[in-house]
Each structure stands twice: as structure tokens, then as C-alpha cells.
Amino acid sequence: MSQRVTSRSFLASHLRTRAAVLAAGMGVTAVVGAGIAAAADTTAAHSTSTTAKAVQTQADVQAKAAKTQAAEAQKTTEVKKATEVKKAAKPAQPAKKKAAWVDPVKKYTVSATYAQAGGMWQSAHSGQDFAVPNGTTVMATHGGTVVKAGGNGAGDGPAYGNAVVINHGNGTYSQYAHLSQVNVQPGQVVKTGQKIALSGNTGNSSGPHLHFEIRTGAHYGSAIDPVKFLRGKGVNF
């Protein structure tokens, strides 16, 4: 009887001890779990803070870039407006007026003059001579209609060689003589500065040059001072 009591008492004590150990183990597990959870919360909080700072930094950089871009755009707009105002304030330059009358040749040397006396002419010289190389382009001194062109002075006599006469209207004609080549024909309308012939040495000529006249009629004997006339039209010699 005494032995049974002892065994039961020992069993009860053993069970109580095991229960205490299990309880203690569960407590440790709970404490460890709580520690892990706390560490996880701390890590998450730190990660969230770092992300927030990165986002804020990026936002600040973007805001600064946008501000700089806006300032540059404003500066460009102001410069453009200032340029437009400057252009508007500057008076428009009138278009350069095209010359109404021009020299019949370019890069010439003035030689025999109008009314000059000499054995080369029946009386006084009837025009103005321009010494130029043979084959120099001869231009219409003003727009008009060709009324005479060809050899024999275009009807004014062999002394002129090949010649052209242009009617400019209002009783004004121009004559070009001693030509090596004629590039127009009677009835043709020409413009100021248009090529009409090449200079030469045909007819009664002492060397390559252009004989030029201004006339009040189409034929020989109606010439006037061509230099004085052209200067009156704004052509300088």
C-alpha cells in the first residue's frame, strides 16, 4: 500500500515538472517571435523612410529642372519679343529702284567725244565712242523697239559698219555702230540692259570700239550730245 502511494506521488510530480518545462519553452518561443516581429517592423520602417527620402529627392530635382527650363523659356520669349520690337521699330528699306537708263557697255575708256572735229568724219563727230575690246557685249541703254539693224550702218551708210537703232518713244532713239555681231532684228522689243550686239571694228573705224548716238529721229543727222543726255537720266561716266 505504501509503495503505490509513492508511485502515484512521483508520477504527479513528474507531470507537473514536464508541464512547467513546456510552459517555459512556449514562453521563450513567444519572446523570440516577438523579437523577430519587432526587428521586422524596424526594418520596414527604415525601408519606408529611405524610399520616402529618395522620392522627395527626385521630386526636388525634377522641380528644380522644371524651374530652370521655365526660366530659359521665359528668357527666349523675352529675347524674341525684343527682336520683334526692334524689327518693327526699324523703318522698312524701300526696294532698290532699277535703273531706267544704263551705259551701253561696261568697263570702257571714253575716246572720241560728241562734236569733236577730225578727218575721220564728214563734219563733226556725231556720237560718243567707247573704246572696248572686240566682242564686248553691247546693251540697250533703255527699253524700246528696234527699228533698224544690220550692215551698211543699218541704212545710215557704210561708215557705221554694222549698226542697230532703237526707238525709246517720246522722240528719242539710240544708235550703236561698228558692231562685229548684231543679235536683234527690226520690230523686236528689248529691255533696258538687254544684250543686242557685240562690239567690233567694222566700217570707218580706227580700232575696236562702240560708236554710240542719241538721236531725235531714226536716221543720220538728228544726233544730240549722248553724254549730256544720259547724265540727265542719272547715268554717270
C-alpha positions as CSV (number, residue, x, y, z in Angstrom):
1,M,0.0,0.0,0.0
2,S,2.7,2.4,0.8
3,Q,4.6,1.6,-2.5
4,R,1.5,2.6,-4.6
5,V,1.2,5.9,-2.9
6,T,4.8,6.7,-3.6
7,S,4.4,5.9,-7.3
8,R,1.4,8.0,-7.8
9,S,3.0,10.9,-6.0
10,F,6.1,10.6,-8.2
11,L,4.0,10.5,-11.4
12,A,2.1,13.6,-10.4
13,S,5.3,15.4,-9.6
14,H,6.9,14.3,-12.9
15,L,3.9,15.6,-14.9
16,R,3.9,18.9,-13.1
17,T,7.6,19.3,-13.9
18,R,7.1,18.5,-17.6
19,A,4.2,20.9,-17.8
20,A,6.4,23.7,-16.3
21,V,9.1,23.0,-18.8
22,L,6.7,23.1,-21.7
23,A,5.3,26.3,-20.5
24,A,8.7,27.8,-20.2
25,G,9.5,26.7,-23.7
26,M,6.4,28.3,-25.0
27,G,7.3,31.5,-23.3
28,V,10.8,31.5,-24.8
29,T,9.2,30.9,-28.3
30,A,6.8,33.8,-27.7
31,V,9.6,36.1,-26.7
32,V,11.8,35.1,-29.7
33,G,8.8,35.6,-32.0
34,A,8.1,39.0,-30.5
35,G,11.7,39.9,-31.1
36,I,11.7,38.9,-34.7
37,A,8.4,40.8,-35.3
38,A,9.9,43.9,-33.7
39,A,13.0,43.6,-35.8
40,A,10.9,43.2,-38.9
41,D,8.9,46.3,-38.0
42,T,12.1,48.3,-37.5
43,T,13.5,47.2,-40.9
44,A,10.2,48.0,-42.7
45,A,10.1,51.4,-41.1
46,H,13.7,52.1,-42.1
47,S,13.0,51.0,-45.7
48,T,9.9,53.2,-45.9
49,S,11.8,56.2,-44.6
50,T,14.6,55.6,-47.2
51,T,12.1,55.3,-50.0
52,A,10.3,58.4,-48.9
53,K,13.6,60.4,-48.9
54,A,14.5,59.1,-52.4
55,V,11.2,60.1,-53.7
56,Q,11.4,63.5,-52.2
57,T,15.0,64.0,-53.6
58,Q,13.8,63.0,-57.0
59,A,10.8,65.4,-56.7
60,D,13.2,68.2,-55.7
61,V,15.5,67.5,-58.7
62,Q,12.6,67.5,-61.1
63,A,11.1,70.6,-59.6
64,K,14.5,72.4,-60.0
65,A,14.9,71.2,-63.6
66,A,11.3,72.4,-64.4
67,K,12.1,75.8,-62.8
68,T,15.3,76.1,-64.8
69,Q,13.5,75.1,-68.1
70,A,10.7,77.6,-67.4
71,A,13.3,80.4,-66.8
72,E,15.1,79.6,-70.1
73,A,11.8,79.5,-72.0
74,Q,10.9,82.9,-70.5
75,K,14.3,84.3,-71.4
76,T,13.9,83.0,-75.0
77,T,10.4,84.5,-75.3
78,E,11.7,87.9,-74.0
79,V,14.6,87.9,-76.5
80,K,12.2,87.0,-79.3
81,K,9.8,89.8,-78.3
82,A,12.7,92.3,-78.1
83,T,13.9,91.3,-81.5
84,E,10.4,91.7,-83.0
85,V,10.0,95.1,-81.4
86,K,13.4,96.1,-82.8
87,K,12.4,95.0,-86.3
88,A,9.1,96.8,-86.0
89,A,10.8,100.0,-84.9
90,K,13.3,99.9,-87.8
91,P,11.8,101.6,-90.9
92,A,11.5,99.3,-93.9
93,Q,14.0,100.0,-96.6
94,P,12.5,100.8,-99.9
95,A,13.3,98.4,-102.7
96,K,16.2,99.5,-104.8
97,K,14.9,101.1,-107.9
98,K,16.1,99.5,-111.1
99,A,18.0,101.9,-113.3
100,A,15.9,103.3,-116.2
101,W,18.9,104.1,-118.4
102,V,22.3,102.4,-118.4
103,D,25.7,102.6,-120.2
104,P,25.7,100.7,-123.5
105,V,28.9,98.9,-122.4
106,K,30.8,98.1,-119.2
107,K,34.5,98.7,-118.4
108,Y,35.2,101.1,-121.2
109,T,37.5,104.0,-121.9
110,V,35.9,107.2,-123.3
111,S,37.6,108.1,-126.5
112,A,36.3,110.4,-129.3
113,T,33.6,112.7,-127.9
114,Y,30.4,114.3,-129.4
115,A,31.0,117.2,-131.9
116,Q,34.8,116.5,-131.9
117,A,36.4,117.7,-135.2
118,G,38.7,115.4,-137.2
119,G,39.4,113.9,-140.6
120,M,37.6,110.7,-139.7
121,W,34.2,112.3,-140.1
122,Q,32.4,114.3,-142.8
123,S,32.0,117.1,-140.3
124,A,32.0,116.9,-136.5
125,H,31.7,113.6,-134.7
126,S,28.1,112.6,-134.2
127,G,28.3,110.5,-131.1
128,Q,30.4,109.2,-128.2
129,D,33.0,106.5,-128.7
130,F,33.6,103.8,-126.0
131,A,37.0,102.0,-126.5
132,V,36.4,98.3,-125.6
133,P,37.9,95.0,-126.8
134,N,36.4,93.4,-129.9
135,G,33.4,91.2,-128.9
136,T,32.3,93.2,-125.8
137,T,28.6,92.8,-125.0
138,V,26.6,95.8,-126.2
139,M,23.4,96.5,-124.3
140,A,20.2,98.5,-124.9
141,T,20.7,101.7,-123.0
142,H,16.9,101.8,-122.4
143,G,13.9,99.7,-123.3
144,G,12.3,100.2,-126.7
145,T,11.7,98.7,-130.1
146,V,14.4,98.0,-132.7
147,V,13.7,100.0,-135.8
148,K,17.0,99.4,-137.8
149,A,19.6,96.6,-137.6
150,G,22.3,95.2,-139.9
151,G,25.1,96.2,-142.3
152,N,25.7,99.4,-144.1
153,G,25.1,101.3,-140.9
154,A,21.5,99.8,-140.8
155,G,20.8,102.2,-143.7
156,D,22.8,105.2,-142.5
157,G,25.9,104.4,-144.7
158,P,28.9,102.1,-144.8
159,A,30.9,104.4,-142.4
160,Y,29.0,103.0,-139.5
161,G,29.6,99.3,-140.4
162,N,27.1,97.0,-138.7
163,A,24.6,99.0,-136.6
164,V,21.4,99.0,-134.6
165,V,18.9,101.8,-133.9
166,I,16.3,101.6,-131.1
167,N,13.2,103.7,-130.7
168,H,12.6,104.6,-127.0
169,G,9.5,106.6,-127.5
170,N,8.9,110.4,-127.0
171,G,11.2,111.2,-130.0
172,T,14.3,109.5,-128.5
173,Y,16.4,107.0,-130.4
174,S,19.8,105.3,-129.6
175,Q,22.3,104.1,-132.2
176,Y,25.1,101.5,-131.8
177,A,27.7,101.2,-134.6
178,H,30.9,99.4,-135.7
179,L,29.5,96.1,-134.4
180,S,31.1,92.7,-135.0
181,Q,27.8,91.0,-134.5
182,V,24.1,92.0,-134.4
183,N,21.7,90.0,-132.2
184,V,18.4,91.7,-132.7
185,Q,16.2,92.5,-135.7
186,P,13.7,95.3,-136.7
187,G,10.4,95.1,-134.8
188,Q,11.9,93.3,-131.8
189,V,11.1,94.8,-128.3
190,V,14.1,95.0,-126.0
191,K,14.5,95.8,-122.3
192,T,17.0,98.1,-120.5
193,G,20.3,96.4,-120.3
194,Q,19.4,93.6,-122.7
195,K,22.2,92.3,-124.9
196,I,21.7,93.5,-128.5
197,A,25.1,93.1,-130.2
198,L,28.9,92.6,-129.8
199,S,31.3,95.5,-130.3
200,G,33.7,95.4,-133.2
201,N,35.7,97.4,-135.8
202,T,33.5,97.4,-138.9
203,G,33.0,100.4,-141.1
204,N,35.1,103.6,-140.9
205,S,36.9,102.7,-137.6
206,S,40.4,103.2,-136.4
207,G,40.2,100.3,-133.8
208,P,37.8,98.2,-131.8
209,H,35.2,100.5,-130.1
210,L,31.5,101.2,-129.9
211,H,30.1,104.3,-131.6
212,F,27.0,105.4,-129.6
213,E,24.5,108.1,-130.5
214,I,21.3,109.6,-129.0
215,R,19.0,110.9,-131.8
216,T,15.8,112.7,-132.1
217,G,14.9,110.7,-135.2
218,A,15.8,107.3,-136.6
219,H,18.2,108.4,-139.2
220,Y,21.6,110.1,-139.6
221,G,21.7,113.8,-138.9
222,S,19.5,114.0,-135.9
223,A,22.1,113.3,-133.1
224,I,22.4,115.2,-129.8
225,D,25.1,115.0,-127.1
226,P,24.7,111.5,-125.7
227,V,26.8,112.1,-122.6
228,K,24.8,115.1,-121.6
229,F,21.6,113.2,-122.3
230,L,22.5,110.1,-120.3
231,R,23.8,112.2,-117.4
232,G,20.4,113.8,-117.3
233,K,18.9,110.3,-116.9
234,G,21.2,109.5,-113.9
235,V,24.0,107.7,-115.8
236,N,27.5,108.7,-114.8
237,F,30.6,108.5,-117.0
